[in-house]
Amino acid sequence: MTITIRSLSTIKFIGLLETNTIGSIVDLGTLGGAGARAHWINDSGQVVGESDTDMGKTHAFLWQNGVMTDLGTLGGDSSFAATINDMGQVVGSSNTAKGEFRAFLWQNGVMTDLGTLPGASESSAEAINARGQVVGFSTNASGASRAVLWTK
């Protein structure tokens, strides 16, 4: 469905309301649940974010060519996608079967756990560049958050 967005501006001198078309909005849909939130779009028009599923869980999604795809989880019941680069690599966070949140890289249909700092249990990926370098955070062995860079 496409909805036209209009901006409203006041013409001060005669007190009339003017309506100007500024673009359109597209409903990307959901993964079967009530809502969804988009977080990033790349230069190819691929969109990533999170959506409620028909089972009441939240999963990361990739939307392209009019289709929303569930990216799954790392064994837990929830995930979210933060960003996507122009190569179609997606990063975000997912919980594991143990309930720990972990940074992930999704590419070619596979979600991979990026791990944590030594002795830590949680991490999250926030962005990925064209070289495949990922930034985010990980807790350390004492539980404090640290900014991190994952490289190949």
C-alpha positions as MATLAB code, in Angstrom:
seq = 'MTITIRSLSTIKFIGLLETNTIGSIVDLGTLGGAGARAHWINDSGQVVGESDTDMGKTHAFLWQNGVMTDLGTLGGDSSFAATINDMGQVVGSSNTAKGEFRAFLWQNGVMTDLGTLPGASESSAEAINARGQVVGFSTNASGASRAVLWTK';
ca = [
       0.000    0.000    0.000;
       1.304    3.486   -0.845;
       0.109    6.537    1.070;
       0.886   10.067   -0.081;
       2.352   12.319    2.607;
       1.450   15.976    2.548;
       3.011   18.794    4.516;
       0.926   21.621    5.905;
       2.219   25.169    6.017;
       0.444   28.355    6.974;
       0.347   31.328    4.629;
       0.636   34.151    7.161;
      -0.722   37.069    5.159;
      -4.075   35.639    4.196;
      -4.428   32.886    6.817;
      -4.949   30.024    4.360;
      -3.637   26.455    4.687;
      -1.447   25.160    1.840;
      -0.899   21.444    1.132;
       2.254   20.272   -0.694;
       3.099   16.688   -1.668;
       6.586   15.759   -0.383;
       6.761   12.059   -1.242;
       5.141    8.742   -0.444;
       5.251    6.167    2.323;
       5.199    2.388    1.876;
       3.895   -0.040    4.489;
       6.565   -2.775    4.612;
       4.275   -5.152    6.476;
       5.134   -7.430    9.389;
       6.229  -10.997   10.030;
       2.636  -11.819   10.933;
       2.417   -9.850   14.169;
       0.998   -6.482   15.130;
       3.941   -4.168   14.448;
       7.346   -3.615   12.897;
      10.129   -1.029   13.087;
      12.634   -0.280   10.322;
      16.155    0.728   11.410;
      18.324    1.083    8.291;
      18.191    1.244    4.506;
      21.156    0.703    2.169;
      21.789    2.224   -1.256;
      20.065   -0.763   -2.927;
      16.835   -0.088   -1.031;
      17.151   -3.110    1.271;
      15.624   -2.347    4.673;
      16.328   -4.024    8.017;
      14.665   -3.809   11.390;
      12.522   -5.829   13.749;
       8.995   -7.158   13.511;
       6.528   -8.905   15.731;
       5.860  -12.463   14.585;
       2.555  -14.320   14.607;
       3.847  -16.128   17.732;
       4.243  -12.841   19.656;
       8.055  -12.759   19.416;
      10.270  -10.066   17.889;
      12.568  -11.063   15.017;
      15.047   -9.262   12.802;
      13.900   -8.790    9.225;
      15.253   -7.958    5.794;
      12.832   -6.293    3.378;
      13.663   -6.246   -0.325;
      11.673   -6.285   -3.554;
       8.428   -6.012   -1.594;
       9.097   -9.072    0.595;
       9.875   -9.128    4.334;
      12.131  -12.054    5.329;
      12.544  -13.337    8.902;
      16.280  -13.530    9.695;
      15.697  -15.851   12.656;
      17.609  -15.909   15.942;
      20.710  -17.425   17.525;
      18.587  -20.081   19.239;
      16.518  -17.782   21.450;
      13.176  -16.185   20.767;
      14.082  -12.620   19.756;
      16.415  -10.635   17.520;
      16.701   -7.221   15.909;
      18.634   -5.953   12.910;
      20.477   -2.663   13.356;
      22.083   -1.977    9.961;
      22.808   -3.376    6.523;
      25.710   -2.488    4.233;
      25.620   -2.284    0.445;
      26.820   -5.915    0.173;
      23.642   -7.056    1.957;
      25.404   -8.004    5.207;
      23.137   -7.409    8.213;
      24.212   -6.904   11.820;
      22.240   -6.728   15.030;
      21.565   -8.615   18.219;
      19.796  -11.849   19.107;
      19.286  -13.816   22.252;
      20.644  -17.319   22.522;
      18.996  -20.444   23.925;
      20.640  -19.496   27.259;
      18.985  -16.054   27.144;
      22.212  -14.128   26.496;
      22.135  -11.334   23.913;
      24.809  -11.646   21.255;
      25.930   -9.607   18.285;
      25.255  -11.286   14.960;
      26.262  -11.022   11.327;
      23.704  -12.315    8.815;
      24.871  -13.017    5.271;
      23.891  -15.456    2.542;
      20.983  -16.709    4.640;
      23.085  -17.565    7.717;
      23.110  -15.786   11.106;
      26.504  -16.024   12.842;
      27.258  -15.199   16.498;
      30.083  -12.622   16.576;
      30.977  -13.473   20.168;
      32.018  -11.356   23.134;
      35.128  -10.153   24.900;
      36.838  -12.899   26.978;
      34.805  -13.892   30.028;
      31.743  -11.909   28.898;
      28.246  -13.090   28.011;
      26.592  -10.235   26.086;
      27.263   -8.164   22.975;
      25.419   -6.190   20.307;
      26.395   -5.125   16.785;
      25.332   -1.609   15.838;
      26.863   -0.900   12.388;
      28.781   -2.498    9.507;
      30.830   -0.805    6.799;
      31.585   -1.767    3.188;
      34.680   -3.711    4.317;
      32.589   -5.892    6.609;
      33.967   -4.346    9.801;
      31.385   -4.338   12.581;
      31.143   -2.009   15.581;
      29.061   -2.330   18.698;
      29.599   -3.263   22.300;
      30.411   -6.228   24.473;
      30.392   -6.619   28.189;
      33.742   -7.549   29.695;
      34.462  -10.145   32.383;
      33.357   -7.726   35.141;
      30.112   -6.898   33.310;
      31.028   -3.378   32.151;
      30.192   -2.367   28.564;
      33.051   -1.791   26.138;
      32.972   -0.409   22.619;
      34.292   -3.077   20.227;
      35.299   -3.603   16.613;
      34.891   -7.000   14.971;
      37.059   -7.663   11.904;
      37.391  -10.595    9.535;
];
